[in-house]
Amino acid sequence: MKNAGPAEETPARSGLELTPFRGLRYDPDRVGSLAAVTSPPYDVVVRPDGLLHLESADPYNIVRLILPQADTPTARNEQAAETLRRWLADGVLAADSEPGLYVYEQGDGSILQRGLIGALRLSEPADGVVLPHEDVIPHVITDRAALMRATSTNMEPLLLTYRGNGSTGATAVVERTVEGPPLLSTTTEDGFSHRLWAVTDPGDLTEIQADLAQHQALIADGHHRWATYLRLRTEHPSPSPWDYGLVLLVDTARYPLRVRAIHRLLHGLPVSDALTALEGHFRVQRLDVPLPDALSALADAACDGNAFLLAGDGAFHLVDHPDADLLARTIPADRPPAWRTLDATVLHATLLRHVWRIPEDSPAHVAYIHDTAATVEKAERDGGTAVLMHPVREEVVRDLARQGVTMPRKSTSFGPKPASGLVLRALHL
């Protein structure tokens, strides 16, 4: 396997095995700007408005590969593959001359994050090396797998965290590397600066790999892409490039991540109907206040138990104090207390399944949106109900993951997320 490189010299499989690869990167002379060709991860783009904005930013924006547009899934994937072939042939994207790991830095003045991008050897959750913490949606995995098959490319790094000591091993290499000139530097319209360096020195690579072999990682963002990697690995005899997947590893002992909520948009359920169904089960308070004040009220209520904000009718409705008997009837009792009391658990097990009777697996009924204001705006425009969530603490997420307990899908949003389009991994190189 050409991408594996020095990792073959460190066969220990007890921990993380991050291997160099020849990154595919945009030629800055062929695009309007590096910022204009980047995108948030595919599941953060608020379609269709966000998609159209990105497509118009530059004809080579990465969104044309990660969210191709056509009439059928097959046509979309074929279009992405053809677009990628054309960009490679035209030199818009080109592979680096030698394999390496990549130090990636992003920040906006209030937060700074640095980590390592590489090809990580895949492992099953039972191995205890890479820990998922959320359930996944099957149709999303099917969709991502078809796109990855068609392009034979990992186009977006997952965000994984591990707990180093913040100063030695891989983190020490990261800090030394950023003292030199970067391969690229750009600032995207959200105010985040992005810089990338290559690590190719054999001594640095050995130091990184020896350190990471002692650690396990938590999937912070990218559960569906990780599950896609695992599915595609089963389709290709090992050893093969499909034994690895593109990730960004961040030592959160040095660079703590933000944890935010992912909100729900319930199509076809007007707020009035949602509130009527809650009568006798939850306390409901109408809040005629701006969004920031409503979110502050949600945060205060979340300190005392499960709480949600409903929106879509021009006001906010604080939903809290669930009926204890209802929770006892609807939430599975064979899970740890920390899981049973999660807001996402109560939302999915109690509200969606039993109170509102909404099929949570159906994108026609439930959408997952990261941006709070966008969720409210879409609910008001479409006549649906926005369910705004309060974020879960990182230590709760990590503790459940170590117990092998997954949270309900789309329970958390860790960030900042790596920008898509700065470096890709072609499996044929």
KOLBAMAR-124538 format. One line per field, with one value per residue (C-alpha): residue number from 1; x, y, z; chain. Coordinates in pm, 1 decimal. Layout:
<nuses>
lumlum: [NUM ...];
east: [X ...];
north: [Y ...];
up: [Z ...];
roba: [A ...];
</nuses>
This chain:
<nuses>
lumlum: [1 2 3 4 5 6 7 8 9 10 11 12 13 14 15 16 17 18 19 20 21 22 23 24 25 26 27 28 29 30 31 32 33 34 35 36 37 38 39 40 41 42 43 44 45 46 47 48 49 50 51 52 53 54 55 56 57 58 59 60 61 62 63 64 65 66 67 68 69 70 71 72 73 74 75 76 77 78 79 80 81 82 83 84 85 86 87 88 89 90 91 92 93 94 95 96 97 98 99 100 101 102 103 104 105 106 107 108 109 110 111 112 113 114 115 116 117 118 119 120 121 122 123 124 125 126 127 128 129 130 131 132 133 134 135 136 137 138 139 140 141 142 143 144 145 146 147 148 149 150 151 152 153 154 155 156 157 158 159 160 161 162 163 164 165 166 167 168 169 170 171 172 173 174 175 176 177 178 179 180 181 182 183 184 185 186 187 188 189 190 191 192 193 194 195 196 197 198 199 200 201 202 203 204 205 206 207 208 209 210 211 212 213 214 215 216 217 218 219 220 221 222 223 224 225 226 227 228 229 230 231 232 233 234 235 236 237 238 239 240 241 242 243 244 245 246 247 248 249 250 251 252 253 254 255 256 257 258 259 260 261 262 263 264 265 266 267 268 269 270 271 272 273 274 275 276 277 278 279 280 281 282 283 284 285 286 287 288 289 290 291 292 293 294 295 296 297 298 299 300 301 302 303 304 305 306 307 308 309 310 311 312 313 314 315 316 317 318 319 320 321 322 323 324 325 326 327 328 329 330 331 332 333 334 335 336 337 338 339 340 341 342 343 344 345 346 347 348 349 350 351 352 353 354 355 356 357 358 359 360 361 362 363 364 365 366 367 368 369 370 371 372 373 374 375 376 377 378 379 380 381 382 383 384 385 386 387 388 389 390 391 392 393 394 395 396 397 398 399 400 401 402 403 404 405 406 407 408 409 410 411 412 413 414 415 416 417 418 419 420 421 422 423 424 425 426 427 428 429];
east: [0.0 161.6 -13.9 103.1 466.3 656.3 358.0 456.5 765.7 547.0 313.9 182.7 -196.6 -282.7 -342.0 -376.7 -183.7 -165.3 13.1 148.0 -17.1 30.4 -223.3 -430.0 -436.1 -563.5 -310.1 -353.7 -268.7 -568.1 -841.5 -978.2 -856.3 -805.7 -1080.3 -1324.2 -1280.7 -1334.6 -1659.4 -1786.8 -1831.4 -2107.7 -2356.8 -2311.0 -2399.3 -2753.5 -2910.0 -3017.2 -2909.0 -2566.9 -2502.5 -2580.7 -2361.9 -2066.0 -2116.6 -2111.2 -1800.8 -1569.3 -1623.9 -1384.7 -1542.5 -1511.9 -1890.1 -1913.8 -1738.9 -1889.0 -2246.7 -2281.3 -2615.3 -2805.8 -3145.7 -3055.5 -2804.9 -2621.1 -2597.0 -2473.3 -2193.3 -2093.1 -2084.3 -1856.2 -1621.3 -1607.0 -1550.9 -1265.5 -1105.9 -1127.8 -978.2 -689.2 -626.7 -634.8 -403.5 -662.0 -590.4 -243.1 -77.4 213.6 544.7 602.6 386.8 350.9 129.2 -17.2 -33.3 -357.1 -427.2 -747.3 -857.7 -1082.0 -928.0 -1133.7 -1017.4 -705.0 -694.7 -404.4 -392.3 -256.5 -420.3 -329.6 -462.4 -572.4 -588.8 -953.4 -1074.3 -1404.2 -1559.5 -1502.2 -1126.1 -1141.9 -905.5 -1151.6 -1460.6 -1787.8 -2035.6 -2339.1 -2574.8 -2583.0 -2850.2 -2825.4 -2929.4 -2658.0 -2391.9 -2530.3 -2515.7 -2159.9 -2036.7 -2168.5 -1992.9 -1666.0 -1680.5 -1734.6 -1445.1 -1204.6 -1120.8 -1148.5 -1250.9 -1311.3 -1114.4 -1311.0 -1247.2 -1109.0 -980.4 -739.2 -600.5 -224.7 -31.3 -39.1 335.6 528.7 519.7 289.6 191.6 556.9 607.2 300.0 435.9 779.1 628.8 419.0 736.6 817.8 646.2 311.7 218.9 -92.1 -262.0 -607.6 -898.1 -1253.4 -1556.4 -1656.3 -1346.2 -1144.0 -782.8 -648.0 -284.9 -135.4 216.1 359.8 552.0 784.6 1096.4 1138.6 1233.1 924.2 700.6 844.5 792.9 432.1 352.3 519.6 316.7 -18.2 21.4 -38.0 -369.6 -733.0 -947.1 -1302.6 -1493.6 -1586.8 -1734.8 -1782.2 -1959.8 -2124.8 -1800.1 -1626.6 -1907.2 -1868.6 -1495.8 -1573.2 -1834.4 -1604.0 -1316.4 -1523.5 -1559.0 -1183.0 -946.0 -683.6 -422.1 -554.1 -580.7 -937.2 -792.7 -731.0 -941.2 -866.3 -884.3 -777.8 -647.6 -651.5 -492.9 -764.5 -532.6 -362.1 -648.6 -993.4 -1280.6 -1609.5 -1916.6 -2239.7 -2583.1 -2734.4 -3094.7 -3393.4 -3636.8 -3960.1 -4123.4 -4499.6 -4552.3 -4682.3 -4579.5 -4941.8 -4981.9 -4651.2 -4755.5 -5100.6 -4942.8 -4721.9 -5011.0 -4996.9 -4649.5 -4419.2 -4431.1 -4449.3 -4370.7 -4408.8 -4112.5 -4163.9 -3794.8 -3507.1 -3319.2 -3018.3 -3247.8 -3442.4 -3119.7 -3017.4 -3349.3 -3287.2 -2941.9 -3085.0 -3360.7 -3112.9 -2934.0 -3240.2 -3319.8 -3430.1 -3527.2 -3592.5 -3693.7 -3965.1 -3988.5 -4150.0 -4455.0 -4281.3 -4220.6 -4013.3 -4162.3 -3953.7 -4036.8 -3910.5 -4009.6 -4106.8 -4347.5 -4145.4 -4392.6 -4376.5 -3996.7 -4007.4 -4243.0 -4059.3 -3685.1 -3502.2 -3391.8 -3089.6 -2858.9 -2643.5 -2816.6 -2601.9 -2750.5 -3107.2 -3104.2 -2959.4 -3178.7 -3123.5 -3242.4 -3560.0 -3615.9 -3583.6 -3724.0 -4002.4 -4095.9 -4036.6 -4139.6 -4421.1 -4555.8 -4528.2 -4499.8 -4248.4 -4022.8 -3680.4 -3503.6 -3695.8 -3536.4 -3882.5 -3984.4 -3667.4 -3374.0 -3061.6 -2922.0 -2617.0 -2698.5 -2948.7 -3086.9 -3114.6 -3318.0 -3566.8 -3588.1 -3654.2 -3923.6 -4099.8 -4072.8 -4185.6 -4449.4 -4262.5 -4127.5 -3771.2 -3646.6 -3345.9 -3110.5 -2864.2 -2510.5 -2374.6 -2051.2 -1746.9 -1668.4 -2014.9 -1959.8 -1618.7 -1735.9 -2026.4 -1802.9 -1556.9 -1846.7 -1934.4 -2263.3 -2362.1 -2572.7 -2873.3 -2773.5 -2662.5 -2638.7 -2332.0 -2142.1 -1774.1 -1570.9 -1419.8 -1460.9 -1188.9 -1262.9 -1323.8 -1103.3 -763.8 -627.9 -784.7 -667.6 -689.6 -682.0 -505.1 -191.1];
north: [0.0 326.5 540.8 340.1 453.9 441.4 297.8 -49.3 -22.2 17.1 -282.6 -233.4 -229.1 -150.3 216.5 467.9 407.7 727.3 692.9 945.3 994.0 1211.0 1483.0 1618.9 1997.2 2285.8 2468.2 2828.0 2957.8 2775.6 2894.0 3231.9 3187.0 2897.8 3035.9 3039.1 2666.9 2546.7 2440.0 2333.4 1954.3 1818.5 1775.6 2133.3 2296.7 2429.6 2339.3 2486.4 2839.2 2741.6 2510.9 2778.4 3027.6 2790.1 2692.1 3058.3 3134.3 2961.9 2717.6 2477.7 2487.0 2149.4 2139.7 2014.7 1698.0 1648.0 1750.9 1697.8 1799.2 1586.4 1422.0 1079.7 946.6 755.2 1064.8 1271.9 1029.2 994.8 1372.0 1399.7 1135.6 1308.7 1648.0 1505.6 1343.4 1670.4 1875.6 1629.4 1628.2 2008.2 2045.1 2217.9 1949.0 1799.2 1543.8 1639.0 1491.9 1273.8 1119.1 1306.2 1384.8 1734.3 1976.7 2172.8 2491.1 2690.0 2976.7 3280.4 3486.5 3319.3 2962.7 2802.9 2440.8 2237.3 1871.8 1611.7 1500.8 1152.7 815.9 626.9 246.9 148.9 -47.4 -174.5 -14.5 -338.8 -290.8 14.4 217.1 457.6 520.0 631.9 808.5 849.6 625.4 668.5 691.2 401.5 592.1 853.4 579.7 434.1 775.8 853.9 505.5 537.2 872.6 737.7 430.7 648.3 882.4 648.3 950.6 1057.4 1418.1 1534.8 1448.0 1328.9 1512.9 1279.9 1372.9 1203.5 1291.3 1330.8 1520.8 1836.3 1881.8 1574.0 1318.3 1404.1 1736.8 1837.4 1769.7 1978.9 2272.9 2249.4 2226.6 2543.6 2745.2 2699.6 2843.2 2676.9 2510.6 2725.6 2998.6 3142.1 3300.2 3191.8 3419.4 3292.1 3462.7 3144.2 3136.6 2806.2 2699.3 2368.1 2221.7 1889.4 1657.7 1436.2 1403.9 1032.3 1119.0 1336.0 1068.9 802.0 1026.0 1090.0 725.7 596.4 842.1 782.5 403.9 454.1 635.1 580.2 840.8 966.9 1045.1 1407.9 1468.6 1229.0 918.7 855.1 888.4 651.1 398.3 446.3 373.4 51.6 -57.1 4.1 -178.5 -497.3 -465.4 -469.6 -754.7 -649.9 -512.7 -221.7 157.2 102.7 -20.6 346.5 662.6 1034.5 1196.1 1501.0 1406.6 1676.8 1647.3 1805.7 1819.8 2098.9 2222.1 2171.5 2165.3 2349.7 2130.7 2259.6 2113.7 1990.2 2098.7 1922.8 2050.9 1853.2 1875.6 1866.6 1920.6 2271.3 2418.4 2432.6 2057.2 1986.1 2191.2 2032.3 1686.0 1795.6 1887.9 1689.5 1554.9 1860.9 2213.0 2466.3 2837.9 3084.2 3322.1 3636.4 3725.8 3734.4 3414.3 3485.6 3539.2 3225.1 3025.1 3168.2 3052.4 2708.1 2692.8 2784.2 2523.3 2256.5 2289.2 2136.5 1858.2 1794.8 2106.5 2207.6 2513.9 2485.1 2750.0 2808.6 3020.4 3349.9 3277.8 3041.6 2779.4 2646.4 2280.0 2128.6 1932.5 1607.2 1376.0 1112.8 834.0 913.5 891.9 564.4 416.0 535.4 531.7 195.5 95.7 -111.3 187.8 393.7 680.7 932.7 804.9 783.4 1147.6 1294.7 1552.8 1369.1 1044.2 1207.5 1376.6 1057.5 794.8 999.8 1293.8 1167.0 803.7 830.2 1183.8 1310.5 967.9 1083.3 835.2 964.5 772.1 955.2 1268.4 1359.9 1406.0 1508.4 1726.7 1784.8 2139.1 2281.9 2651.6 2771.5 3072.9 2875.4 2605.7 2865.0 3042.8 2721.5 2616.2 2950.6 2942.4 2580.0 2563.9 2300.0 2285.2 2364.5 2177.8 2361.6 2162.8 2245.9 2102.4 1801.9 1833.3 1665.6 1461.1 1301.4 1209.4 1055.4 863.3 704.0 619.2 439.5 232.9 137.4 327.1 531.8 843.6 911.2 1026.0 1384.6 1449.6 1673.2 1910.5 1934.2 2212.1 2393.4 2145.5 2110.8 2295.5 2069.5 2128.4 2196.1 1842.6 1526.7 1164.2 976.1 602.6 522.0 725.7];
up: [0.0 -114.1 142.5 441.9 444.6 775.1 964.3 839.9 1062.9 1374.6 1371.1 1725.2 1701.7 2062.6 1984.6 1704.3 1382.2 1178.7 845.2 592.2 254.0 -54.0 -1.2 -288.4 -265.6 -476.9 -691.4 -567.2 -913.8 -1063.9 -824.7 -721.8 -364.6 -127.7 96.1 -195.3 -268.1 88.7 250.9 590.4 622.4 398.5 684.9 808.2 475.5 506.5 176.4 -59.9 40.8 171.6 -120.8 -379.2 -193.6 -199.5 -562.9 -662.5 -453.0 -703.7 -992.2 -818.5 -472.8 -298.9 -248.4 -608.9 -491.4 -144.5 -237.5 -613.9 -761.6 -1014.3 -1053.5 -911.2 -656.8 -929.6 -1147.0 -854.4 -778.3 -1142.9 -1168.9 -864.5 -1006.4 -1345.0 -1183.2 -977.2 -1285.1 -1476.2 -1194.9 -1162.7 -1536.1 -1549.5 -1250.1 -1032.6 -774.1 -752.5 -525.1 -303.4 -415.1 -107.9 164.1 488.9 780.4 791.9 1082.6 1056.1 1250.3 1265.5 1485.5 1502.9 1782.1 2053.6 1996.6 1851.3 1742.8 1608.4 1514.7 1276.6 951.1 832.2 719.5 1029.7 1035.8 1079.3 1379.0 1512.4 1821.8 2013.8 1968.7 2194.6 1974.2 1809.5 2020.4 1862.3 2085.8 1860.2 1669.3 1292.4 1023.9 775.7 463.1 521.8 530.7 208.4 44.7 159.8 67.1 -288.0 -329.0 -188.7 -413.5 -719.7 -642.2 -454.7 -244.0 120.3 65.0 422.8 736.8 1037.0 1364.3 1632.3 1977.6 2211.5 2553.4 2540.6 2804.6 2595.2 2558.0 2438.4 2158.3 1870.1 2025.0 2057.4 1685.9 1607.3 1806.6 1643.4 1297.2 1323.6 1380.8 1010.6 702.2 615.6 287.5 277.6 476.4 423.2 609.7 533.6 544.8 888.1 1027.1 1081.7 971.2 837.1 800.5 687.6 717.2 594.0 830.2 627.4 846.8 940.1 1297.4 1345.0 1191.9 1422.4 1726.8 1631.2 1564.2 1880.6 2088.3 1918.5 1950.1 2324.2 2284.0 2193.4 2017.8 2046.7 1728.1 1780.9 1436.1 1145.9 1278.8 943.5 752.1 998.5 956.2 579.8 602.7 790.7 536.4 241.7 411.0 406.7 27.6 -40.6 49.1 301.8 280.2 77.4 96.4 221.6 552.7 634.2 648.8 650.6 994.9 1192.9 1539.7 1808.2 2153.1 2367.0 2666.8 2469.9 2253.0 2410.2 2162.3 2176.3 2219.2 2071.0 2012.9 1686.6 1647.3 1490.5 1232.4 1231.3 891.0 875.4 1248.2 1320.8 1654.7 1767.9 1718.2 1890.5 2193.6 2213.5 2228.9 2519.1 2747.4 3068.3 2989.0 3008.4 3142.1 2857.7 2888.0 2600.7 2563.8 2357.2 2358.3 2107.4 2027.4 2256.4 2554.6 2473.6 2460.5 2798.7 2941.2 2792.5 2951.9 3291.8 3262.7 3151.6 3485.5 3653.9 3406.7 3051.1 2859.8 2498.6 2301.6 2037.1 1765.8 1429.9 1507.1 1580.6 1948.6 2160.3 2389.9 2677.0 2734.5 3060.5 3373.1 3196.8 3372.8 3560.7 3484.1 3113.3 3118.2 3306.0 3045.2 2737.0 2810.5 2806.9 3154.8 3045.9 2993.1 3232.4 3414.7 3225.1 2898.1 3026.3 3134.0 2815.5 2642.7 2313.7 2471.9 2600.7 2265.5 2060.6 2299.1 2453.9 2233.2 1880.5 1928.4 2182.8 2207.1 1849.9 1682.7 1425.0 1237.4 1332.3 1052.7 781.7 633.2 512.7 875.6 1064.3 958.5 1167.2 1152.8 1330.1 1293.8 1552.6 1366.6 1042.6 1219.0 1347.2 1011.8 820.5 1068.7 1034.1 655.0 615.8 888.8 1088.8 1441.7 1541.1 1846.0 1988.0 2209.8 2487.6 2438.4 2629.0 2826.0 2667.2 2978.9 2963.8 2598.5 2663.1 2970.3 2782.4 2487.2 2713.2 2848.3 2492.2 2511.4 2207.0 2233.3 2011.0 1662.7 1615.7 1989.6 1977.6 1754.5 1838.5 1685.7 1528.8 1246.0 982.1 661.1 363.1 60.7 218.6 173.8 25.6 17.1 -311.4 -244.7 -573.2 -491.1];
roba: [A A A A A A A A A A A A A A A A A A A A A A A A A A A A A A A A A A A A A A A A A A A A A A A A A A A A A A A A A A A A A A A A A A A A A A A A A A A A A A A A A A A A A A A A A A A A A A A A A A A A A A A A A A A A A A A A A A A A A A A A A A A A A A A A A A A A A A A A A A A A A A A A A A A A A A A A A A A A A A A A A A A A A A A A A A A A A A A A A A A A A A A A A A A A A A A A A A A A A A A A A A A A A A A A A A A A A A A A A A A A A A A A A A A A A A A A A A A A A A A A A A A A A A A A A A A A A A A A A A A A A A A A A A A A A A A A A A A A A A A A A A A A A A A A A A A A A A A A A A A A A A A A A A A A A A A A A A A A A A A A A A A A A A A A A A A A A A A A A A A A A A A A A A A A A A A A A A A A A A A A A A A A A A A A A A A A A A A A A A A A A A A A A A A A A A A A A A A A A A A A A A A A A A A A A A A A A A A A A A A A A A A A A A A A A];
</nuses>
